[in-house]
Amino acid sequence: MQSETGKGRSSKSQGHPACLPCRRRKSRCKFEPGSQACLMCRAHESNCVMASGPELNPRPPSTQQARGKVPTPRKRAAPDAEASQEQDAHVRVSSERRLSLATPHALSSESQPALTALAPQFPGTPSSLFFASTPAVGNHPLALDEAEDDSPHIMGPAVARDRHLLEDYLSIVQAGNRTRTIRPALPGIATVPVVFTKVQKRPIGVAMDPSPSHAKLQVITKLLEPYREQVVNMYLNKANSCFPILDESFFVEPSIITRGRISPAVLACLYAHSIIYWQHDPELSRHHHPDGRFIWNLALEALYSELHLSPGMPSIIAILLNVGGRPTTTMIGNGMLLGSAISLAHCLGLNRNPITWDIPDQEKNLRTQIWWCLVIHDRWSSLMYGTPPHIRQNHHDVPVPNLIRQKGSQGNETAADERIKVFEALASLTEALGPYLEQLYSVRTRPHSRFDRIGYTLNLNSWIDTLSGKVRTIIIRGTDLDVPGAANLRLCFLAAKFFSRRVDLNTEMGGTVIDQISDDKLFELRGIVEEIVVFLHELTPKQLGDFWLPTVAFVFSSTITFLVRLAVQVECNTSGPSQGISLSLAKDMVASLRSYKEEYGWELGDICVNQYGELVENLFAQQSAGLPDGGWVDATPGAISDPAFLESLFTDQWDPILWGQQI
């Protein structure tokens, strides 16, 4: 006991009396200059309490304490309490040695802004990933398998003592203990304190994202560097301005793309969607063109992954970008994705009119635009692919978007207003197409009568009467096609006109053969086809690089189908000025599509050229050689026993009008 008292006296002689915990532990109480706690209390993480007042005495106050006398420092706590405290301290020290890690002290609310300011040290990762969402408790060690962004790292002996001595000074600053944990050495083991600090666990620029689609996006991002922002701007200017899927105000800040706030599937499909416009961009066309097919495959994998793990509104947007992308390589895949998007849209209530809802106007407009983009893709895919539409007229009440009114445009019409009006006209044409498609693909137990079928026609004249201004001239005269989206609108109108008249022709034919139909009806339909051929022939490079729905590629193959059939079954048996006109039109169309592909990379004619290019050239060559009866087939009735064989020889395998002939 005397030795203990001597130690206490030695500490007092140095100006620092022994603290109460050291007296209970019977350990030497040693202070370093500027330190507020002794080394042993630091090692045991216990409060270094000095015997400076009655409130610090662990025992109940005695009579002397009540009189204001200072308690003697030799008084000790109960043996059981002392043993318990020593055991707890031993457990803590053993746990700390085993883990070599402890969480920093709990952060105050005032220090949180300082922590957030450190986020830019690690680019590309939100600040919430750097710091725990709840403050850590200093007495609870952090497990080694916890997924933290920061990792402990020991400091070298050259700077360990400096950091150790500055600890008390830095603790006064609010952010002083935010990034390091200090562990002094136990007495008798080491003379230099062991100091730990926090370092970034992962390499800079590598973010931990549990989504598998993020890895696909990273590969696409590397392929497009350093032109990512240009690619996004190219999509917004070329495609989104004519077919608004995304809210452009969301991309005002360029760094928004790198902050992880956009779905990886959406961003991957956006990049893949934009590649088709690469060679039409003045700046990007001078650089190497990335492999679009490889990027599309990665984007599709990212989309399927996100659709499986976390379907939502971003999944619908990603599907719209995918289905609307070019070139079209899988009709079945597009149909499956479109059906998934429509089903998900019904789950999210996109098919209901949000005008009266208590939500922001920006959300109302976005919901309306996304829904009508789905309707447009669904109905034009139905017309071109020959499959019934997923969306029926009586299953939604969303009005046709009126973006001009929502924008509040006044005065002179701007270029943006012209694009918006073209999109609104496309949406209204799609709305007129809805009831017609439902009747076209209606399946009954008995065949339709002729009069029943004639009663349902696509009344395009009524739709034209609703148009005005420049959009009306685009439809009626085929001018002003330099307006972004105008050429696509004009071709969609001609396609709807052609398909509706051809269905009417099939209805009037009944069981007769096409060469028994009156010439006036056939030539009227051929006149519509000639409009398509002339329209295609007069396209300019600027219009070729404009926005196009990928489904219009099937208009050309259906047009060639009708022209070749007309040339074989009708014109080969006639003589006069009309002989060979259909085959000449078919040859001109194939030549235009080939030249656009070779010179400008316009791929929308690939399906038509691959199916009919060689056939049309052979037929035209034989006809030019002056062979009898067209030179390749005997047109007499007994030449071919089965007329259906000749018809099937030239039938387009994707021809939607086959539905009109079978029902």
C-alpha positions in Angstrom: 0.0 0.0 0.0 2.9 2.3 0.7 4.2 1.7 -2.8 0.9 2.7 -4.2 0.8 5.8 -2.1 4.3 6.6 -3.3 3.2 6.3 -6.9 0.4 8.6 -6.2 2.7 11.1 -4.5 5.1 10.8 -7.4 2.3 11.8 -9.8 1.2 14.6 -7.5 4.7 15.9 -7.4 4.7 16.1 -11.1 1.5 18.2 -11.0 -0.9 15.3 -12.0 -2.6 13.3 -9.3 -3.4 9.7 -10.2 -6.9 9.2 -11.6 -9.5 7.1 -10.0 -9.4 4.2 -12.6 -5.6 3.9 -12.3 -6.0 3.8 -8.5 -8.5 1.0 -8.8 -6.3 -0.9 -11.2 -3.2 -0.3 -9.1 -1.5 0.9 -12.3 0.9 3.7 -13.0 -0.9 6.9 -14.1 1.2 8.5 -16.7 0.2 11.6 -18.7 1.8 13.0 -21.9 2.1 16.7 -22.4 -1.1 18.3 -23.6 -3.1 15.1 -23.0 -6.4 15.1 -21.0 -6.3 11.4 -20.3 -3.6 9.0 -19.1 -2.2 6.2 -21.2 -4.0 3.4 -19.3 -7.4 5.1 -19.6 -6.8 5.5 -23.3 -5.9 1.8 -23.6 -8.9 0.7 -21.7 -11.2 3.3 -23.2 -12.3 4.3 -19.7 -13.1 7.8 -18.4 -10.0 9.3 -16.9 -11.7 10.8 -13.8 -9.7 12.9 -11.3 -10.6 13.0 -7.6 -11.5 16.7 -7.7 -15.0 16.8 -6.2 -17.5 14.7 -4.3 -19.5 14.0 -7.5 -16.6 12.0 -8.9 -16.3 9.6 -6.0 -17.7 6.2 -7.0 -18.7 5.5 -3.4 -21.7 7.0 -1.7 -20.9 10.3 0.0 -19.7 10.1 3.6 -20.3 12.6 6.4 -17.0 14.3 5.6 -18.0 14.7 2.0 -21.2 16.3 3.2 -19.2 18.8 5.1 -17.2 19.7 2.0 -14.0 17.8 2.8 -12.1 16.3 -0.1 -12.2 12.5 0.0 -8.9 10.7 0.4 -7.5 9.3 -2.8 -6.8 5.9 -1.2 -10.5 5.0 -1.0 -11.4 2.2 -3.4 -14.5 0.8 -4.9 -16.0 -2.4 -3.9 -13.9 -5.5 -4.8 -16.7 -7.0 -6.9 -17.3 -3.8 -8.9 -13.5 -3.4 -9.4 -13.2 -6.9 -10.6 -16.1 -6.5 -13.0 -14.6 -3.3 -14.4 -11.2 -4.9 -14.9 -12.8 -7.9 -16.6 -14.8 -5.6 -19.0 -11.6 -3.6 -19.7 -9.8 -6.9 -20.5 -12.5 -8.0 -22.8 -12.4 -4.7 -24.7 -8.7 -4.7 -25.0 -8.7 -8.4 -26.2 -11.4 -7.6 -28.7 -9.5 -4.6 -30.0 -6.3 -6.6 -30.4 -8.2 -9.3 -32.3 -9.9 -6.9 -34.7 -7.3 -4.2 -34.8 -10.1 -1.8 -35.5 -12.7 0.3 -33.8 -15.2 2.8 -35.0 -14.6 6.5 -34.5 -16.5 8.5 -31.9 -20.1 9.3 -32.7 -20.4 12.4 -34.9 -22.3 15.4 -33.9 -24.9 16.9 -36.2 -22.7 20.0 -36.7 -19.9 17.9 -38.1 -22.0 16.2 -40.8 -21.5 19.0 -43.4 -17.8 18.7 -43.0 -18.1 15.0 -43.8 -20.2 15.5 -46.8 -17.6 17.9 -48.2 -15.1 15.1 -48.3 -17.2 13.2 -50.9 -15.4 14.8 -53.9 -12.2 13.0 -52.8 -13.6 9.9 -54.3 -15.2 10.7 -57.7 -18.2 8.9 -58.9 -19.5 7.8 -55.6 -22.2 9.4 -53.5 -21.3 10.8 -50.2 -23.7 8.4 -48.5 -21.3 5.6 -49.4 -18.4 7.1 -47.6 -20.0 7.5 -44.2 -22.3 5.3 -42.2 -25.9 6.4 -42.1 -26.0 6.1 -38.3 -23.2 7.2 -36.0 -21.0 4.5 -34.8 -20.6 3.7 -31.1 -17.0 3.8 -29.9 -17.4 0.9 -27.5 -18.7 -1.4 -30.2 -16.0 -2.7 -32.4 -16.6 -2.9 -36.2 -16.7 -6.4 -37.6 -14.2 -7.2 -40.3 -16.8 -8.4 -42.7 -18.9 -5.2 -42.7 -19.3 -3.6 -46.1 -17.7 -0.3 -45.4 -16.2 2.0 -48.0 -13.4 3.0 -45.6 -10.7 0.6 -44.4 -8.3 1.0 -41.5 -4.6 1.5 -42.3 -1.8 1.6 -39.8 0.5 4.7 -39.8 4.2 4.5 -39.9 6.3 5.3 -36.8 7.7 8.5 -38.3 4.3 10.2 -38.1 2.5 8.1 -35.5 3.7 10.2 -32.5 2.9 13.5 -34.2 -0.6 12.4 -34.8 -0.9 11.0 -31.3 0.2 14.3 -29.7 -2.1 16.3 -31.9 -5.1 14.1 -31.1 -6.3 16.2 -28.2 -5.9 19.4 -30.2 -7.8 18.0 -33.2 -10.5 16.7 -30.9 -11.5 20.3 -30.2 -12.2 20.7 -34.0 -15.6 19.1 -34.9 -14.2 17.1 -37.8 -11.0 16.1 -35.9 -11.9 12.4 -35.3 -13.9 11.8 -38.4 -11.4 9.8 -40.4 -9.1 8.1 -38.0 -9.0 5.8 -35.0 -6.0 5.9 -32.6 -4.9 3.0 -30.4 -2.0 3.8 -28.0 0.2 0.9 -27.0 -0.2 -0.7 -23.6 2.6 0.0 -21.1 5.5 -2.3 -21.2 4.8 -3.6 -24.7 5.8 -0.7 -26.9 7.1 2.8 -26.4 5.7 4.2 -29.6 1.9 4.4 -29.9 0.3 2.4 -32.8 -2.0 4.8 -34.8 -4.6 3.8 -37.3 -6.2 6.0 -39.9 -8.9 5.5 -42.5 -8.1 5.1 -46.1 -10.3 4.4 -49.2 -10.9 0.7 -49.4 -11.5 0.4 -53.2 -9.4 2.0 -56.0 -10.6 5.5 -56.9 -13.3 5.4 -59.6 -14.5 1.9 -58.7 -17.9 2.0 -57.2 -19.6 -0.9 -55.5 -22.9 -1.4 -57.2 -25.0 -4.6 -56.5 -26.7 -4.3 -59.8 -25.3 -6.5 -62.6 -26.4 -4.0 -65.2 -23.8 -1.5 -63.8 -21.0 -3.7 -65.1 -22.4 -3.7 -68.6 -22.8 0.1 -68.4 -19.1 0.5 -67.4 -18.0 -1.4 -70.5 -20.2 0.8 -72.8 -18.9 3.9 -71.0 -15.3 2.9 -71.7 -16.1 2.3 -75.4 -17.6 5.7 -75.8 -15.0 7.7 -73.8 -14.3 10.6 -74.1 -17.5 11.4 -76.1 -20.2 10.4 -73.6 -21.6 13.8 -73.2 -21.7 14.4 -77.0 -23.5 11.1 -77.4 -26.1 12.1 -74.9 -26.6 15.5 -76.5 -26.9 13.8 -79.9 -29.7 11.7 -78.6 -31.5 14.6 -77.0 -31.2 16.7 -80.3 -31.9 13.9 -82.8 -34.3 11.5 -81.2 -35.7 12.8 -77.9 -36.8 16.1 -79.5 -38.9 14.2 -82.0 -40.0 11.4 -79.8 -39.9 12.7 -76.2 -39.2 9.8 -73.8 -36.9 11.6 -71.3 -37.2 14.9 -69.6 -34.4 17.0 -71.1 -34.3 19.3 -68.0 -32.9 16.3 -66.1 -29.7 16.5 -68.2 -29.1 20.2 -67.9 -26.2 19.4 -65.4 -23.6 17.5 -67.4 -22.3 15.7 -64.3 -25.7 14.1 -63.7 -24.6 11.2 -65.8 -21.6 10.3 -63.6 -23.4 10.6 -60.3 -25.3 7.3 -60.4 -28.7 9.0 -60.3 -29.8 7.4 -63.6 -30.7 3.8 -64.0 -27.8 1.8 -65.6 -30.2 0.1 -68.0 -31.6 3.5 -69.1 -28.2 5.0 -69.7 -26.9 1.9 -71.5 -29.9 1.8 -73.8 -29.6 5.6 -74.4 -26.0 5.1 -75.5 -26.9 2.2 -77.8 -29.9 4.1 -79.2 -27.6 7.0 -80.1 -25.0 5.1 -82.0 -27.1 5.1 -85.2 -26.7 8.9 -85.4 -22.9 8.8 -85.0 -22.0 9.2 -88.7 -24.5 12.0 -89.1 -23.0 14.1 -86.4 -20.5 16.7 -87.7 -18.0 16.2 -84.9 -18.4 12.5 -84.0 -18.3 11.4 -87.6 -14.6 12.4 -87.7 -13.8 9.8 -85.0 -13.9 6.0 -84.9 -17.4 4.6 -85.0 -17.9 2.2 -82.1 -19.3 -1.3 -82.7 -23.0 -0.7 -82.4 -24.0 -4.4 -82.4 -21.7 -5.1 -79.4 -23.0 -2.1 -77.5 -26.6 -3.1 -78.2 -25.9 -6.6 -76.8 -24.5 -5.2 -73.6 -27.4 -2.8 -73.3 -29.9 -5.6 -73.8 -28.2 -7.7 -71.1 -28.4 -4.7 -68.7 -32.1 -4.2 -69.5 -33.0 -7.8 -68.9 -31.1 -7.8 -65.6 -32.8 -4.7 -64.3 -36.2 -5.9 -65.6 -35.7 -9.1 -63.5 -34.3 -7.5 -60.4 -36.0 -4.2 -60.0 -38.8 -3.4 -62.6 -40.2 0.1 -62.4 -40.5 3.3 -64.4 -36.9 3.2 -65.5 -37.5 -0.2 -67.0 -40.3 1.2 -69.2 -38.1 4.0 -70.4 -35.2 1.6 -71.1 -37.6 -0.7 -73.1 -38.8 2.3 -75.1 -35.2 3.2 -75.9 -34.5 -0.5 -76.9 -37.6 -1.1 -79.0 -37.2 2.3 -80.7 -33.5 1.6 -81.5 -32.1 0.8 -84.9 -31.4 -1.5 -86.6 -34.3 -3.9 -85.9 -32.8 -7.4 -85.6 -35.4 -9.4 -83.5 -39.1 -8.9 -84.0 -40.0 -11.5 -81.4 -37.6 -9.9 -78.8 -39.1 -6.5 -79.4 -42.6 -7.8 -79.0 -41.8 -9.5 -75.8 -40.1 -6.4 -74.3 -43.0 -4.2 -75.5 -45.5 -6.5 -73.9 -43.6 -6.4 -70.6 -43.4 -2.6 -70.7 -47.2 -2.3 -71.3 -47.9 -4.7 -68.5 -45.7 -2.8 -66.2 -47.2 0.5 -67.3 -50.7 -0.8 -66.3 -49.3 -1.8 -62.9 -47.9 1.8 -62.4 -51.2 3.4 -63.6 -49.8 5.0 -66.7 -52.9 4.2 -68.6 -55.0 6.6 -66.4 -55.4 10.3 -67.1 -53.2 12.1 -64.5 -54.4 15.6 -65.2 -56.6 15.8 -62.1 -54.1 14.1 -59.8 -52.4 15.9 -57.0 -48.8 15.5 -58.4 -46.4 18.0 -60.0 -47.1 19.1 -63.5 -43.7 17.8 -64.6 -44.7 14.3 -63.5 -48.0 14.6 -65.2 -46.4 15.5 -68.5 -43.8 12.7 -68.2 -46.4 10.1 -67.5 -48.5 11.2 -70.5 -45.5 11.2 -72.8 -44.3 7.8 -71.8 -47.7 6.3 -72.2 -48.2 7.7 -75.7 -44.7 6.5 -76.7 -45.8 3.1 -75.7 -49.1 3.4 -77.7 -47.2 4.6 -80.8 -44.8 1.7 -80.7 -47.5 -0.8 -79.9 -49.8 0.2 -82.8 -47.3 0.7 -85.5 -45.6 -2.6 -84.5 -49.0 -4.2 -84.8 -49.6 -2.8 -88.3 -46.1 -3.7 -89.6 -45.5 -7.0 -87.8 -49.0 -8.4 -88.3 -49.7 -9.0 -84.6 -52.7 -7.8 -82.6 -52.0 -4.7 -80.5 -51.5 -5.0 -76.8 -53.4 -1.7 -75.9 -57.1 -1.4 -76.6 -59.0 1.8 -76.9 -61.2 1.2 -73.9 -58.3 0.4 -71.6 -56.9 3.9 -71.2 -58.2 7.4 -70.9 -54.9 9.3 -71.3 -55.5 12.2 -73.8 -53.2 12.9 -76.7 -50.3 15.0 -75.4 -50.6 18.7 -76.1 -47.1 19.8 -75.4 -47.4 23.2 -76.9 -50.2 24.1 -74.5 -48.2 22.7 -71.6 -45.2 24.6 -72.6 -47.2 27.8 -72.9 -45.6 28.9 -76.2 -46.6 32.3 -77.6 -45.7 34.4 -80.5 -43.6 33.1 -83.3 -43.3 29.4 -83.8 -39.8 28.0 -82.9 -38.0 25.0 -84.2 -38.8 23.2 -80.9 -42.5 23.9 -81.4 -42.4 22.5 -84.9 -40.9 19.2 -83.6 -43.5 19.1 -80.8 -46.4 19.6 -83.3 -45.0 16.8 -85.5 -45.0 14.4 -82.5 -48.5 15.4 -81.6 -49.6 14.7 -85.2 -48.0 11.3 -85.0 -49.8 10.6 -81.7 -53.2 11.7 -83.2 -52.6 9.5 -86.3 -51.8 6.6 -84.0 -55.1 7.2 -82.1 -57.0 7.1 -85.3 -55.3 3.8 -86.1 -56.4 2.1 -82.9 -60.1 1.2 -83.7 -59.0 0.1 -87.2 -56.4 -2.3 -85.9 -58.8 -3.8 -83.3 -61.3 -4.5 -86.1 -58.6 -5.8 -88.5 -57.3 -8.4 -86.0 -60.7 -9.3 -84.6 -61.2 -13.1 -84.6 -64.7 -14.5 -84.8 -66.3 -17.9 -84.9 -67.6 -17.2 -88.4 -65.9 -15.3 -91.3 -66.6 -11.7 -91.7 -69.1 -10.8 -94.4 -68.1 -8.5 -97.1 -70.4 -5.7 -96.0 -69.3 -6.1 -92.4 -65.7 -5.7 -93.4 -66.3 -2.7 -95.7 -68.0 -0.8 -92.9 -64.7 -0.6 -91.0 -62.2 1.6 -92.9 -59.5 3.9 -91.8 -60.9 7.4 -92.3 -57.7 9.3 -92.9 -59.5 12.3 -94.4 -61.2 13.1 -91.1 -57.8 13.0 -89.4 -56.3 15.3 -92.0 -59.1 17.9 -91.4 -57.8 18.2 -87.8 -54.4 19.3 -88.9 -53.3 22.9 -89.6 -50.2 24.9 -90.5 -46.9 23.3 -91.5 -48.0 19.8 -90.4 -50.9 19.8 -92.8 -48.6 20.7 -95.8 -46.3 17.8 -94.7 -49.1 15.3 -95.0 -50.9 16.7 -98.1 -48.1 18.0 -100.3 -45.1 16.2 -98.8 -43.1 19.4 -98.3 -41.2 20.9 -95.4 -39.7 17.5 -94.7 -36.6 19.1 -93.2 -38.5 19.7 -90.0 -37.2 17.0 -87.6 -39.5 14.1 -87.5 -41.5 15.2 -90.6 -40.1 12.6 -93.0 -41.0 9.8 -90.5 -44.5 11.3 -90.1 -45.0 11.5 -93.9 -44.0 7.8 -94.4 -46.2 6.7 -91.5 -49.2 8.4 -93.2 -48.4 6.8 -96.6 -48.0 3.4 -94.9 -51.4 3.7 -93.1 -53.0 4.8 -96.4 -51.4 1.9 -98.3 -52.3 -0.8 -95.8 -55.9 0.3 -95.4 -56.5 0.4 -99.1 -54.9 -2.9 -99.6 -57.1 -4.5 -96.9 -60.1 -3.0 -98.6 -58.9 -4.5 -101.9 -58.6 -7.9 -100.3 -62.1 -7.6 -99.0 -63.5 -6.8 -102.4 -61.6 -9.6 -104.0 -63.2 -12.3 -101.9 -62.3 -15.5 -103.6 -61.3 -14.0 -106.9 -57.8 -13.6 -108.3 -56.1 -10.2 -108.4 -56.1 -10.0 -112.2 -60.0 -10.1 -112.1 -60.2 -6.9 -110.1 -61.0 -3.7 -112.1 -58.0 -1.8 -113.3 -59.2 1.4 -111.6 -58.9 -0.1 -108.2 -55.5 -1.7 -108.9 -54.1 1.5 -110.4 -55.4 3.5 -107.5 -53.5 1.3 -105.1 -50.4 1.4 -107.3 -50.6 5.2 -107.2 -50.3 5.1 -103.5 -47.3 2.8 -103.8 -45.8 5.2 -106.3 -46.0 7.9 -103.8 -43.9 5.8 -101.4 -41.3 5.2 -104.1 -41.1 8.9 -105.1 -40.9 9.9 -101.4 -38.1 7.5 -100.9 -36.2 8.6 -104.0 -36.3 12.3 -103.0 -35.0 11.9 -99.4 -32.0 14.1 -98.7 -28.9 13.2 -96.5 -30.3 15.5 -93.7 -33.6 13.7 -93.7 -31.9 10.3 -93.8 -30.0 11.2 -90.6 -33.2 12.3 -88.9 -35.5 10.4 -86.5 -37.2 7.3 -87.9 -39.4 4.7 -86.2 -37.6 1.4 -86.8 -40.9 -0.3 -87.8 -41.2 1.7 -91.0 -38.5 -0.6 -92.5 -41.3 -3.1 -93.1 -43.2 -0.6 -95.2 -40.7 -1.1 -98.0 -40.8 -4.9 -98.0 -44.6 -4.9 -98.1 -44.5 -2.3 -101.0 -42.2 -4.5 -103.0 -44.4 -7.5 -102.4 -47.4 -5.8 -103.9 -45.4 -4.4 -106.9 -43.9 -7.8 -107.8 -47.3 -9.5 -107.4 -48.9 -6.9 -109.6 -46.2 -7.2 -112.2 -46.4 -11.0 -112.4 -50.2 -11.6 -112.2 -51.5 -8.6 -114.0 -49.0 -6.7 -116.1 -47.3 -9.6 -117.7 -50.6 -10.5 -119.5 -51.2 -6.9 -120.8 -49.7 -4.8 -123.4 -49.5 -1.0 -123.6 -48.1 1.8 -121.5 -48.9 0.1 -118.2 -46.7 -2.9 -118.9 -43.7 -3.1 -116.7 -44.4 0.0 -114.6 -44.7 -2.0 -111.3 -41.4 -3.8 -111.9 -39.7 -0.5 -112.8 -41.0 1.0 -109.5 -39.7 -2.0 -107.6 -36.3 -1.7 -109.3 -36.1 2.0 -108.4 -37.0 1.4 -104.8 -34.3 -1.3 -104.4 -31.7 0.9 -106.1 -32.5 3.8 -103.8 -32.3 1.7 -100.7 -29.0 0.2 -101.7 -27.5 3.6 -102.5 -28.6 5.0 -99.1 -27.1 2.1 -97.3 -23.7 2.4 -99.1 -23.4 6.2 -99.0 -25.1 7.2 -95.7 -25.4 3.9 -93.7 -29.2 4.1 -93.8 -30.1 0.6 -92.7 -33.9 0.8 -92.9 -33.9 -0.8 -96.3 -31.8 -3.8 -95.4 -34.8 -6.1 -94.9 -36.4 -5.2 -98.2 -33.1 -5.5 -100.2 -32.2 -8.8 -98.7 -35.6 -10.3 -99.5 -36.2 -8.9 -102.9 -33.1 -7.2 -104.3 -31.8 -10.1 -106.4 -35.3 -11.3 -107.4 -36.3 -7.8 -108.7 -33.1 -7.5 -110.7 -33.5 -10.9 -112.3 -37.1 -10.2 -113.2 -36.3 -6.8 -114.7 -33.4 -8.2 -116.7 -35.6 -10.9 -118.2 -38.2 -8.4 -119.1 -35.7 -6.1 -120.7 -34.4 -9.0 -122.8 -37.8 -9.2 -124.5 -38.6 -12.7 -123.6 -42.2 -13.7 -124.3 -44.8 -13.3 -121.6 -42.4 -11.7 -119.3 -39.8 -14.3 -120.2 -39.9 -16.3 -117.0 -43.4 -17.7 -116.6 -46.2 -18.8 -119.0 -49.2 -16.7 -118.1 -51.7 -19.1 -119.7 -54.3 -20.5 -117.2 -52.9 -24.1 -117.6 -49.3 -23.2 -117.0 -49.6 -23.4 -113.2 -52.1 -25.8 -111.7 -52.2 -24.1 -108.3 -52.4 -20.3 -108.4 -51.6 -20.1 -104.7 -48.1 -21.3 -105.5 -47.4 -18.2 -107.6 -48.9 -16.0 -104.9 -46.8 -17.6 -102.1 -43.7 -17.3 -104.2 -43.7 -13.5 -103.7 -45.4 -13.2 -100.4 -43.6 -11.2 -97.8 -43.1 -13.3 -94.8 -43.7 -10.2 -92.6 -46.7 -9.0 -94.5 -49.4 -7.9 -92.0 -52.1 -7.9 -94.8 -52.1 -11.7 -94.6 -54.2 -11.2 -91.5 -56.7 -9.4 -93.6 -56.9 -12.3 -96.1 -57.3 -15.0 -93.4 -60.0 -13.5 -91.2 
